[in-house]
């Protein structure tokens, strides 16, 4: 099969829209083109992918290779597409099976040695993958995420997410080929309840408390200015400032 289709995620703030990675091999002069609004670091992945495939003892096809990152109007950045591009080339050239690819979303930066390096936004990408599956309920939409080992812990904070961490391109290929399965990551994150001093414990200091309340409500910075003679007042102000975290609400998973 000269065409392989994989799934990954882009990153736009806390949003992580789905990206379809399409790899096509055609006869003609050897060429490697990446289309779909890639930024510089994505274009540079051609050299990383070629070196990683050869280092892993696979054959890099001497054909006209076209990689499309859809949707075409969404900017693609960072090295997270290295792994899906490499797997797409191997699947399109028949070196690994293409059927299992539909069951995964894949992201990871490749070193020239074929090892996987951590990526940004693993939490956001995994969260939106699970949200998309919840919105479109059905067995055919259930996917797991293959990520670098060092990004798996962050991604596992998402409830109900299935994460398969890997250390190298070879490990992922062995998993997809059915030789050596990757172990599913088990989250060991624990929620810690932190207690902060209560703002009601501060007696007096109405002006300082009012200033801190306004700063906390608006997310503003606070700067104190004084002379040596008012060091006692500054100490009282610092004592008030220690109670600011009580204004924050506990973070929720979403």
Buried (B, 14 or more C-beta within 10 A) or exposed (E): EEBBBBBBBBBEEEEBEBBBBBBBBEEEEEEBEBEBBBEEBBEBBBEBBBBBBEBBEBEBBEBBBBBBBBBEEBEBBBBBBBBBBBBBBBBBBBBBBBEEBEBBBBBBBBBEEBBBBBBBBBBBBBBBBBEBBEEEEEEEEEBBBBBBBBBBBBBBBBEEBBBBBBBBBBBBBBBBEEEEEBEEBEBEEEEEEEEEEEBEEBEEBEEBBEBBBEBBEEEEEEEEEEEEEEEEEBEBBEBBBEBBEBEEEEEEEE
